[in-house]
Amino acid sequence: MKFSRLTIAIAIATASSTAFAAPQSFKTSRSLAMGGAGVAIAHPASANISNPAMLVSGHHDWVDDFGLILPSINAAYADEEEVVDQIDDIQSDIERYDDLINMGGSAADIQNSASNVKRQLEELDRDTLRADLGVGVSLAIPNDTVSMGVFTTATLRATVRGNVAQSDLDQLQQVIDGAPGAELENNLDSNGRVLASAIVEAGISFGRSFDLGLENPVQLGVAPKYVQLRTYQYTAAVDGFDEDEFDQDDSESTKSGFNIDLGAAYAFGEDQQWNAGVAIKNLIPMELDSKFDPILGEEKQTFELNPMVTAGIAHSGEYHVLTAEAELTERKAFGYGDDTQWVSVGAELDAWRYAQLRVGARYNIASNNANDGIAEETQLTAGVGLSLYGVRVDVAGMVSDADLGGAIEFGAAF
């Protein structure tokens, strides 16, 4: 019996996919802890990633000379339907069914075992597991004339889904009903599928203040960068899956090119305690088609990297930061997921420069109930930062109805 290859296919795909479908923008640990906000509050090292204009914006004197992130790592995991546990249960039921067949079990026991396998497969069908991973490194050197920095980030998202064929369920039902001569065929149609995408970028940032005749100077920033897109689509057919014959070239597509981020910031108020920021990420649209899926017979899917505009405002004091920001454009989902357009709020309390407590929340105004995967709606976040003689460690956590995630970051600032 080859039905067990379905579970093997999904389990191996979960553990060994080499690309992690449309990844979210990379967030530093501080940003993640404050609801994903960053365009109006980024410190110099994170300004490379969030808003290059913040390289030259006003900061506390304990972070305005040098900034380093080495590295920042975040990860999230969503498994609403407990797909991994379902796979384990299916494997146990299939082993029991095989044992009964091979050892000549009674018709009643075989029928009961087939019923368990059918029920488990019905529950697994279209259930989705999602994993996210992000890694970033950044260096910033603020300056009174032109501030600059260098950065590189990688963001990955993988989804794994079980697709169960009705014909296989019909075969199991025939065994359950005790139809004369009923048996499971070898050429089963159920499958497991991995659909993933990744963005890798490396660039250099510049920021400078300009006197445009306003009450205070305006900070402008630009970050030219090299971008590589990747998609990965692999379907494991029940009767043809063989990990030794896996060919990554048949499943993965890549495309590279140059792009650019732009940013602006403006401080105002009696003590310039207010700051407004706006960032345009990926000014040049890019897209990449996935490989054609010969097993499912689906057309190529298109992964789009379109310009993203985010605006935010923040109020800063000696020992606090409050911020709110909104994405003004929508990010289209690639594969099994929601479109996203986040609105975020966050706060940071500082304890004499040695420790920071952060909280935040964000809501996806583009979320819809008709998505073909795991919904993304409201996320709650929190984190702490510790600093000693300029050396920093930041940790953050995120929770929602679907996701659990976290981040850790090491760096220096002075």
N, C-alpha and C positions, 0 to 999 in steps of 0.2 A: 504494500500500500504506500502511495507516495504523498498522501495528504500531509504527512509530517513535515514535508519540505516547505510548506507555507510558513510554519512557525520558525523553522531554521532560517528561512530567507529574511523574515522580519527581524529576528534576533541579531543576525549578523549585520544587517543593514544598520540597525540601531548602534551597534558597537563600533563599526569600522568605516562609516561613511567619511570620505576624505574632505568633503566640503560641507560646511554647515549652511522657509522660502521667503521673501524679500527682507533682508536684515534691516533692523532699525539703525538710525544714526548712532555712532559711537558716543558713549557718555562716560565721563570721568567719574570716579567714586564720589566726589563732592557733588557733582551735578545730579547723579542718580539719587543720592540721599535727599536732594531738594526737589524731588518730583521731576527730574530731567531738565530743570531750568539751567541756563548758562549764558545766554546772549548778553545779559545786562550785568552779570556778576562774576564772570570768569576771571580768575587770576591769570597772570601772564602765561604760565605753562599750559593751562587749559584753554587759553584764548586761541592758540593755534588751531584747536579742534572746534571750539564753539563759535567764536567771533573774533577774527584777527584784529579788529579795531580795539579790542580790550587789551591788546599788547601795550598800548600807550595811554590807556585810560588811568585815572587816578586810583591808587591802591594804598593800603596801609604800608608804612615804611618797612615792615617786616616781610613784605613779599614783592617789593617794587624794583629790586636790583637784578634778581636772577631767579629763574624757575626751572625745575627739572621734574619730569615724571618718568620713572624707570622701575618697573612698568606700571600700567593700570590695567587690571584684568576684571572683566565682569562676565557673568553667566546667568542664564535663566532656563527654567525647565517647566513645561506645561504638559500635563497628562491627565486631563479631566476624567477620562474614562478608564484610567489605570490600565493602559494598554499592556505594559510589561507584565502586570499580574495576570491579565487575561491570557497572554501568551503562555505563561507558566501553567495555567490551568488547562489550556488546550493541549499542551504537550503531555500532561499527565493523563488526560482523557484519551488521547490518541494512543499512548503507550498501553493503556488498559485495553483498548479496543483491539490493538494488534496482538496482545497476549491472548485474549479470548479467542481470536481467529486461529492463531497458531497452535493453541493448546486444545482446540475443539470444545470451546465453552458452549453452554446451553444456548438455545435460540433466544430465550428470555433475557439472559445476561448480555448477549450480543446486541439485541434490540435496545436494551436500556443504555448500554455504552454508546451506541450510535446516536441515541437521543441526546446524551450529554455533549457529544462532539458537535452535533447540529446546533444545540442551544448556545454553546460557546462561540461558534463561528458566527451565528446571527448577532450576538452581542458585539463581536469584534468588528463586523463589517462597517467600514467608513469611520471607525474610531481613529483618532489622530494623536500622535505624540510629537511635541515640538521641543527643540533644543536650540539655544542661542549662546554665542560666545563672542566676546570682543576683547581685543588686546591693543594697547596704545603706548607709544613712547613719544615724549615731547621735551624740547629744550627751548627756553625763551630768554632773551637778553634785552630787557627794556632799556630805552635810551631817551635822552631829552630831544634828540633830533629825529632819528628813525629807529624804531624798535624792530627786532627781527627774531625769528624762531624757526625751528625745523621740527617736523613731526612725521610719524607714520602710524597708521591704524589698520586694523583688520576686523571686519564684522562678518559673522557667519550665522546662517539660520538653516536648520534641517527639520523637515517634517517626515514622519514615517506613518504610513497608513496601511491597514489591512483592507483588501478588496476581495470580498467573497462572492463567488459566482453562484447564481441561482441553480444552475445545472448540478453543482456539487451538493447543494442542499436537497435537491430533488432525489439524488442518488441515495443520500442518507435517509431520506424519508421513506424510500422504498424498502430499505433494510429494516427500518422501524416498523413498517406496516407488515413485514414478513412476506413480501411479494415473492412468488416462486422464482427462483433463479436470480434474485436481486443480489448484487455485489457492487463494491466500489471499483470503478475503472481506474486505470493508471493515468490516463490523460485528463487530469483534472484542470479546471480553468481558474481556480482561485490564485491570488498572488499577493505579494507584499511589495510596497513601493516606497522609494526614497525620492523626495523632491527637495532640492536645496539650492541656495544661492549664496554668494560671498562677494564682498567688496574689499579690496586692498588698496590703500592709497598712501602716498608719500609726497610731502611737499615742503615748501618754505614760505614763511609768513612775514609780512611787513606791515607796520603800523606807524601812522604819523598824525600829529595834530595840525589842524588848519584853522586859520582865523578867517571866518566867512562873514564877519561883521555882526555876529550874534553876541550875546552877553558873554559867552564863554566859547573857547575853541571847540571845534568838532573833530572827533577822532575818526579816521578812516583807515581801513585795513584791506589787504588783498593777500590771497594765498594761492598761488599757482601750484598745481600738483599733478602727479602721475596717478592714474586710476586703472585698476584691473578689475573687470567683472568676471564672475564665474557662475555657471549653472551646472547642476548635476541632476540627472534624471535616470533612475534605475528601477526597473520593475523585475521582480523575481517570480517567474512562472513556476507553478507547483511542479509540473512534470519536466521542467528543463533547467531548474536552478542548479548551478554547480559553481561554488566559489572559486574553484581552480581555473575556471574558464572566464572569469570576470575580466572584461577589457575596459579600463577607465576611459580610453579614447572614444569608445562607442557611447559613453554616458555623459561626458563632460564637454562643455563648450566654454571658450574664453574669449575675451576681447579687452584690449587695452587702449588707452588714449590719454590726452592731457585735458585737464579741466581747471576750474578756478572757483574759489570762494571769495565773497566780498562781505565787508562788514562796516558798520558805522555805529558810533556811540556819542552821546551828548550828556554831560553832567550839568545839572541846574539846581536851583535852590540857594538860600542864603549862604549855606556852607557847602554847596554842591553835594548835598546828601542824597539827591535823587539822580538816577542815571537811567537813560533810555538807550536801548540797543536794538539793532536789527541786523540780521545775517541772511545772506543768500548763499546757500550751499549748492554746488554742482550747477554752475551757471549754464554750462553747455549740456544739453540733453544727450544721453547715451542709451542704447538699448542692445540687448543680446538675446538671440533665440536659443532655446534649449534644443537638445538633440531630439529627433523624432522618436516616439516610443512605439516600437514595432509590436510589442505584446498587447498593449491596450489599444493600439491603432489611433492614438490621439495625435492631433497636429502639434507642431512645435508651440511651446509657450514663450511669450516674450517678457523678458525681465527689463523693466524700464527704470532708468536713473534720471529723474527729472529735477529741475530746479526746485529747491525747497526754501521758502521764505519764513523766517521766524522773527517775531518782535517781542520785546520784553521790557519791563520797567522794574527798578529796584530802589529800595530805600536803605541806606547804610548808615550806621552809627559807629561809635567807638567799639561797641560790644555786640552788635547785631547786624543782620542782613535780612530783609524781607523782599521777596521777588515774586513776580507773576509774568508768565509769557504764554504766547499762543503761536502755533504753527498756522500760517495763513494759506498754506497750500496742502493738498491731500496727497498722501503716499499710497499708490495703488499696490495691492497685495499681489504677490507672485506665488501661485499655488494655493495651498489649503490655509487660508487665513483671512483676517479682516483688513480692509483699507484702514489707514490710520491718519488722524489729524489731532494732535494732542494739545490740550490746554493745561498748563501747569502752575502750581503755586509752591513756594518753599520758604523756609526760614532757617537761619543759622544764629546760634547764640555762642559767643566767644568768652572763654574764661582765661583772661590775662595772657592770651596768645599761646597758651600751652595745650588747650583742649577746646574743641568745638563740638557742639551738639546740633544736629540737623534733622529736620523733618520736612515732609512734602507730600504732595498728591498730584495725580494728573488724570485727566478724563479724555477719552477718545470720542470726539464729536462725530467722527465718521463711522463708528461702529454700527453694524447692522445685524439683525437676527437671521438674515438669509445667507450668511457667510458659509463657505464650504469647508470649515475647519474649526479652529479654536478661536473664540471671540476674544477681543481685547477691549476692555471698557475702562474700569476704574482701577488704578494702582495706588497703593499707599507705600511710602518710602520713609526711611530713617537711616541715620548713620552718625558716626563720631570721627573726629580727627584728632590726632595727637602730634604735637610738635615739640622738639627739644633741640635747641641750638640750630635751628633751621632744617633739621631732618624731620620729615613728615611721614606718618602712616595714616591712611584714611580707609575706613571700612563703611560699607553701606548694605542695606537689605531692602528688598522689594517684595510685596505680596499683593495678590489679587485673587479673584474667584478662580482663575485658571493657573496663574504663574506663581512660582517662587524663584527669587533671584537674589544675587548678591554681587558685591564688588570689593576689591582690595587694591590699594594703590600705595606705592612707595615713591618718595621723591624728596626734593629739597627746595627751599625758598628762603630768600633773605634780601 
